[in-house]
């Protein structure tokens, strides 16, 4: 009986310790959030568990930010999610059957297979503009309907921007991709087009909004 009681006591202590550690982590996360965002209104913080479809909302006071640090802050995007979104959006068009996308630190590379009855120039323009409509304005988009581009893009799937020879590899792939039609947005002036699967009509794109 004493042995059972000792085991029960030990398990109780372990449970209390784990619960205490968890509470400490939650308090630390909350304090970090409070330090970064304005106090006084729960809506001024981050939504830790946003509801489906909920908007993103963050508020800062300028005095809370180190302006020197902000000037040198790197703008980051979730590249995997961005690549996923671009591929999915292009495939909403009836004119495309297969799409592979790589998003780097400032380039988007898209390989695609178009329908046989779709003009190459038109297809390239649709792919290029769709990608541009989904990424920050400092990105450059390169597209290709060459089947070999799928292999080139896949070869980058496990790469990081810090890999040795990374820039040379990217430049080599882009050079090959540019042999295919690139769409109507000039590389030197990639203004964000106001087109894309969320913006065009069924008449223009062959799909529903």
Protein Blocks (a to p, Z undefined) as FASTA:
>chain_A
ZZmmmmmmmmmmmmmmmmmmmmmmmmmmmmmmmmmpcchiaklmccfbacehiacddddd
fklpcfklmmmpccdddfklmmmmmmmmmmmpmkbcbdcddddfkbccddddddfklcfk
lmmmmmmmmmmmmgcfkbccdddfbfklmmmmmmmmmgcfkbghklmmmmmmmmmmmmpc
ebjadfklcccdfbdjklmcfklnopaZZ
